[in-house]
Amino acid sequence: MPTPFRLYDTKSRTVSDFTPQVPGTVGIYVCGMTVYDRSHVGHARAMVVFDAFTRWLRHEGWKVRFVRNFTDIDDKIIARAATLGIDPAKLAQDEIDAFHADMAGLGLRPPDAEPRVTKTMPQIIELIAALVDGGHAYPSEGSVWFSVTSYERYGELSGRKREDMRSADTALGKRDPADFALWKAVKPGEPAWDSPWGPGRPGWHIECSAMAKHELGDTIDIHGGGLDLVFPHHENEIAQSECGNGKTYTRYWMHNGLLTMESGQKMGKSLGNVTPIELVLREYPAEALRLYYLQNHYRSPLPWNAEALPEALGMLSRLYDARDVAEAMGGTEEDADRVASELGDDAKAVLEEGRAFPGRFEHSLREDFNTSQALAHSFSLARAVNRFGGHKKARKRGAPVVAPALAAFRLVAASLGLMAMDTQAFVEEVKDKRLSALGLRREEVEAMVAQRVALREAKAWSEADAIRQRLDEQGIVVMDGPEGSRWRVRLDMAVEA
């Protein structure tokens, strides 16, 4: 049986034991993209959080069905397509293709289903008809409106009073300011579908209700999305789904916090403060962005600034360094206690932390998916390994002591998707991407390093030091050791976007 866990539910505002509808199975629906423009790092937070969450659930033995939708027809899509002079369907497909490329670049696993609005029209129309027949919706001049007064619990998710809520939807025939559109009558030049109420297209909220019902049934185990979707989108989903299906719509609401700028604003296309995913992936390994998101609790706001990714890359590199140290020792845990006792306190600390790690790490994730705390345990273990690795005897005799740490690092990779690369492959990716971001060429750097080595061999110390200084000014650190001179890119070098 899969291991139990606890989860914060936005609606009840409590952390409680997760109880599935079907034992051992979790159905998850996450609101996806409205595809009118490129995705940015604000969007990527939700994508990475739920990728990591589903990856961890599967590692824990749960059978997961993960659904994430595309809104491929919408006011914004129509408006941008008109600006570009292309068909809205072509714009949507182009952006879906770009989104898939971004998600692949981030190393995300694809959802089990990716429904689209334009391919779910029969189910959308069927659900709207059920709401009209049940007296929860009313047609007016080719549109259909949901009557908010017909649902007594409206506002429970967001905690707002109905009289304080207004819908952004405007058209003739709307009876109450809070009523929202289920079906929008066709406008000249816009795409339209036939319906019992006349040609038109669905409103935003009904789309997710219909797609979720089609893929996961009347009741969803976990519904996810960004905190900015609580109202009106998710509030409206609950109202129309529970009125249309007569059942609880979602058992647990899981919302991730938003990326915020230094001004305190959220990141958003309409605010003009976005950083595209594709730009970040040209300058940093995908795992650096992944660690940046997971270092904070998923419900917390996350600040975005020029230092965010250099700092995350530095933390990630320390994890890889520790694993590299442990891998160089290799071996099994056999006779570890005796060896640790002989090698001293740092050896004992590594062995103790390595053995305790699985319990600490898994407890953190099972308590509302606390990746921040789980990674804190990872960094603590990495520091202990690196400290121990500095001892001369550690390399020769430390294999049994670091064996539990190696298993711990494998656990992090399997459950969260961090440290999933070969160490040398990671080092080379860092070099390639950071050199490119800094405007440097690898061959030029390597030529300078080789020239410095030659000067050192000729005992031309001042000239060698001058080259080292030039490299350092460009963000290149040279490390001399018994195996020769190695170099790496300084990870604290922020690059202006």
Secondary structure, DSSP 8 states (H G I E B T S, - for coil): -----EEEETTTTEEEE---SSTTEEEEEEEEEE-SS--BHHHHHHHHHHHHHHHHHHHTT-EEEEEEEEE-S-HHHHHHHHHHTS-HHHHHHHHHHHHHHHHHHTT----SB--BGGG-HHHHHHHHHHHHHTTSEEEETTEEEE-GGG-TTTTTTTT--GGG---S---TT--STT-EEEEEE--TTS--B--TT-SEEE-HHHHHHHHHHHHH-SSEEEEEEEGGGIIIIIHHHHHHHHHHHSS-SEEEEEEE--EE-TTS-B--GGGT---BHHHHHHHS-HHHHHHHHHTS-TTS-EE--TTHHHHHHHHHHHHHHHHHHHHHH----TTHHHHHHHH-HHHHHHHHHHHHHHHHHHHHHHBT--HHHHHHHHHHHHHHHHHHHTSHHHHHH-HHHHHHHHHHHHHHHHHH--S-S-HHHHHHHHHHHHHHHHT--HHHHHHHHHHHHHHHHTT-HHHHHHHHHHHHHTTEEEEEETTEEEEEE-TT-----
